[in-house]
Amino acid sequence: MSTASLYDSHISSRGHGAGFASIVALLLAIGVLYAGIQLYIDLSSAPVMSALPYILLGFALLIALGFEMCNGFHDTMAANGSGLQWGTVKSLALAWVLTLPAAITLSTCLFALFIHLF
């Protein structure tokens, strides 16, 4: 029996992992809620007309995402034992491009929600 068929039979016998996906979704929701609350607490003491906190948070977000993207490239190359894989670079770049606007939109909506609630 070939190695590929052993892996295929092992993967197909594991199920869909709906319980794991539910746990990940719950933890993600808790993390987003916590981040929104902390963002509200941090920015509530700043003057309303000041744009500086938003600029600094956006700058920090770009630095953090850039670091994670570089770390992903490094880990991928280390795991493969090879050089830069362009398919992986394209996937990571696409994920980064899609994640950044989603994070900005989500944090803006949460901030606006918490401003109106509290």
C-alpha positions in Angstrom: 0.0 0.0 0.0 1.4 3.4 -0.9 2.0 6.2 1.5 -0.5 8.4 -0.2 -3.4 5.9 0.3 -2.4 5.5 4.0 -2.7 9.3 4.5 -6.0 9.5 2.5 -7.6 6.7 4.6 -6.4 8.4 7.8 -7.8 11.8 6.8 -11.1 10.4 5.6 -11.7 8.5 8.9 -11.2 11.6 11.1 -14.5 13.2 10.4 -15.2 16.9 9.7 -14.1 18.4 13.0 -17.2 20.5 13.6 -16.5 20.5 17.3 -13.0 21.9 16.8 -14.3 24.6 14.4 -17.0 25.6 17.0 -14.3 26.0 19.7 -12.1 28.1 17.3 -15.1 30.3 16.4 -16.0 30.8 20.0 -12.4 31.7 21.0 -12.2 34.1 18.0 -15.4 35.8 19.0 -14.2 36.2 22.6 -10.9 37.6 21.3 -12.6 40.1 19.0 -14.9 41.2 21.8 -12.0 41.6 24.2 -10.1 43.6 21.6 -13.0 45.9 21.0 -13.5 46.5 24.7 -9.9 47.3 25.2 -9.9 49.6 22.2 -12.8 51.5 23.6 -11.1 51.7 27.0 -7.8 52.9 25.5 -9.5 55.5 23.3 -12.2 56.8 25.6 -9.7 59.0 27.4 -8.5 60.6 24.2 -10.1 63.8 22.9 -12.8 63.1 20.4 -11.4 65.3 17.7 -7.9 63.8 18.0 -6.9 61.5 15.1 -3.6 60.6 16.7 -4.8 57.4 18.5 -6.3 56.1 15.3 -3.2 56.9 13.2 -0.9 55.2 15.8 -3.2 52.1 16.0 -3.2 51.8 12.2 0.6 52.1 12.1 0.9 49.5 14.8 -1.5 47.2 12.9 0.6 47.5 9.7 3.8 46.7 11.6 2.2 43.7 13.3 0.7 42.3 10.1 4.0 42.8 8.3 5.9 41.0 11.0 3.4 38.1 10.9 3.7 37.9 7.1 7.5 37.7 7.3 7.3 35.1 10.0 5.0 33.0 7.8 7.5 33.1 5.0 10.3 32.1 7.3 8.4 29.3 8.9 7.3 28.0 5.5 10.8 28.0 4.1 12.1 26.3 7.3 9.4 23.6 7.1 10.0 22.8 3.5 13.8 23.0 3.8 13.8 25.0 0.6 13.8 28.5 -0.7 10.9 30.9 -1.2 7.8 29.1 -2.6 5.9 31.6 -4.9 2.6 29.8 -4.4 2.9 30.3 -0.7 3.9 33.9 -1.1 0.8 34.5 -3.3 -1.5 32.8 -0.7 0.0 34.8 2.2 -0.1 38.1 0.4 -3.8 37.5 -0.6 -4.6 36.6 3.0 -2.9 39.7 4.2 -4.7 41.9 1.7 -8.1 40.5 2.6 -7.4 40.5 6.4 -6.4 44.1 6.7 -9.6 45.7 5.4 -11.7 43.2 7.4 -9.8 44.0 10.6 -10.1 47.7 10.0 -13.9 47.4 9.3 -14.5 45.1 12.3 -12.6 47.3 14.8 -14.3 50.4 13.5 -17.7 48.9 13.9 -17.0 47.6 17.3 -15.6 51.0 18.4 -18.7 52.8 17.1 -21.0 50.2 18.8 -19.2 50.7 22.1 -19.3 54.5 21.8 -23.1 54.4 21.4 -23.6 51.8 24.2 -21.5 53.4 26.8 
